[in-house]
Every structure is written in C-alpha cells, then in structure tokens.
Amino acid sequence: MDNETLFRRLIHEVFSKGRLEAADEIVAVDAIEHQASGMGNGPEGVKRVATTLRRAFPDFTLEVQDVVATHDMVWARLRGGGTNLGSFFGHPPTGRTAFVDVFDVGRFADGKLVEHWGVPDTLGMLVQLGLVPAPQRPAEATAR
C-alpha cells in the first residue's frame, strides 16, 4: 500500500470512524509525534488524540482536502469537526458545531507512519465554539 493510501486510511478509519485498532496497523510503535498535543508517541498517542476528539465531538469527521505524496513524505490539508457534546480543552460542552483546518505532514518508512507534524487551527475552533472571543483588529487598522 502506498504512503498516501496509508495516510488516508489513518484519517478515515481512526479519526472519522473511531476504529482505533487501525492505528496499530498504520503507525510504527516508535513513531514520533512532533505536534504539541501532549498525547504521546506511537499508535497509543494517535489513539489518545482520536479518542479525545471523538469524546468532545461524538460525530467528529476528518476529511483530506488536499494531499501531496513524495518519496517518504505525505503533506495534507485536512478539515474536521462535529458537534461539541463533551468536554473540550477543559471547557464544558457547548452543543455547537465547529470545524478545524489542519495542515499535516507524515513521514513513512517500511509501510508505517514514523513521524508526524500537525498544525491545527485550534484558536479558530475555540472561537467557533464561543469558548474564546474572536480576535479584534486594532481600531486604526479598521478605520482605513
């Protein structure tokens, strides 16, 4: 299976469908997570992230919007979201639907994900949920 197909399978099965066992097949035991999620490395870290998202958003789905795969790397733009019915970043559920844009990079070796970097727009999601106020432009910038 090529790296792009493996990446898409990880996103679809683990994050959108909640099939956590697929992480064991796709993610190397010693995979390194560079995203500052604090959830850990390897398949267990991936499972913790997916579980946390799916608890906060039981209908959570994550979709690949764009992807480029070259050699051992997969670069992707993703969009995910759902209805906030569980605690999120320590906040009580809002009942609101929110979406997050994510840029992901994965490095593969021997048919497994061995490194991951991710940049989610967490602030944008928190604003959509009403958990933090939207950033405001300075008055002088809006007056122009």
C-alpha positions as a printed Julia matrix, in Angstrom:
144×3 Matrix{Float64}:
   0.0    0.0    0.0
   1.45   3.41  -0.91
   2.03   6.16   1.68
  -0.85   8.36   0.55
  -3.27   5.44   0.82
  -1.94   4.63   4.32
  -2.34   8.27   5.37
  -5.89   8.47   4.03
  -6.74   5.19   5.76
  -5.43   6.55   9.09
  -7.54   9.69   8.77
 -10.7    7.9    7.65
 -10.63   4.83   9.88
  -9.11   6.13  13.1
 -10.34   9.72  13.25
 -13.6    9.69  11.26
 -14.82   6.18  12.08
 -13.22   5.68  15.51
 -11.63   2.37  14.51
  -8.67   2.77  16.85
  -7.19  -0.66  16.11
  -6.25   0.57  12.62
  -3.6    2.79  14.27
  -1.73  -0.37  15.26
  -1.51  -1.38  11.6
  -0.55   2.05  10.22
   1.58   3.75  12.91
   5.0    2.43  13.94
   5.39   1.55  17.61
   8.26   4.05  17.89
   6.63   6.78  15.73
   7.49  10.3   16.86
   4.74  12.9   17.32
   6.0   16.45  16.81
   2.61  18.14  17.32
   2.37  19.65  20.79
  -0.69  17.63  21.81
   0.91  16.01  24.84
  -0.84  12.75  23.92
   2.32  10.73  23.3
   4.05   8.84  20.53
   3.29   5.73  18.52
  -0.12   4.2   17.89
  -1.18   4.77  21.51
  -0.66   8.52  21.14
  -2.72   8.54  17.93
  -5.47   6.59  19.7
  -5.49   9.1   22.61
  -5.86  12.04  20.2
  -8.67  10.34  18.27
 -10.44   9.31  21.49
 -10.2   12.84  22.94
 -11.64  14.37  19.76
 -14.41  11.79  19.48
 -15.4   12.25  23.15
 -15.68  16.01  22.68
 -17.34  15.65  19.25
 -19.12  12.25  19.02
 -19.94  12.86  15.34
 -16.37  14.01  14.57
 -15.2   13.51  11.0
 -11.88  14.43   9.44
 -11.51  14.74   5.67
  -8.49  15.12   3.43
  -8.99  18.25   1.34
  -5.66  18.25  -0.5
  -2.72  15.87  -0.42
   0.72  15.56  -2.0
   2.88  12.49  -1.53
   6.56  12.41  -2.48
   9.09   9.73  -1.62
   8.59   9.03   2.1
   6.5   12.16   2.89
   2.78  12.95   2.76
   1.66  16.59   3.01
  -2.05  17.24   3.56
  -4.65  19.89   4.27
  -7.49  18.5    6.35
 -10.82  19.76   7.67
 -12.51  18.18  10.63
 -15.27  18.87  13.06
 -18.54  17.94  14.61
 -20.98  18.83  17.37
 -19.41  19.63  20.74
 -21.23  17.36  23.19
 -18.3   16.59  25.51
 -15.58  18.47  27.38
 -13.04  20.21  25.12
  -9.83  21.76  26.46
 -11.38  21.6   29.92
 -14.5   23.51  28.86
 -17.99  22.08  29.26
 -19.88  21.1   26.08
 -21.38  23.96  24.07
 -23.69  22.0   21.78
 -22.27  23.99  18.87
 -20.92  22.58  15.64
 -17.39  23.65  14.82
 -14.7   22.81  12.3
 -10.93  22.94  12.37
  -8.48  23.26   9.49
  -5.29  21.23   9.87
  -2.03  21.02   7.97
  -0.35  17.63   8.45
   2.94  16.12   7.37
   3.73  12.45   7.81
   6.91  10.54   7.13
   6.62   6.85   6.32
   9.13   4.0    6.38
   8.54   0.32   5.7
   4.79   0.8    5.3
   4.27   2.64   8.62
   3.92   6.25   9.76
   7.15   7.01  11.65
   6.9   10.79  12.18
   4.04  13.3   12.25
   3.84  17.08  12.35
   0.44  18.76  12.61
  -0.76  22.35  12.81
  -4.45  22.6   13.71
  -6.28  25.94  13.86
  -7.25  25.35  17.49
  -7.96  29.05  18.1
 -10.43  29.08  15.21
 -12.27  26.11  16.67
 -12.37  27.65  20.17
 -13.81  30.86  18.68
 -16.47  28.9   16.77
 -17.45  27.14  19.99
 -17.75  30.5   21.79
 -15.07  29.49  24.28
 -12.8   32.44  23.5
 -13.65  35.79  21.9
 -12.73  36.35  18.28
  -9.56  38.41  17.88
 -10.34  42.03  17.04
  -8.42  44.25  14.66
  -6.9   47.36  16.19
  -9.13  50.42  15.7
  -6.61  52.18  13.44
  -6.46  49.17  11.11
 -10.24  49.03  10.67
 -10.56  52.8   10.09
  -8.51  52.69   6.87
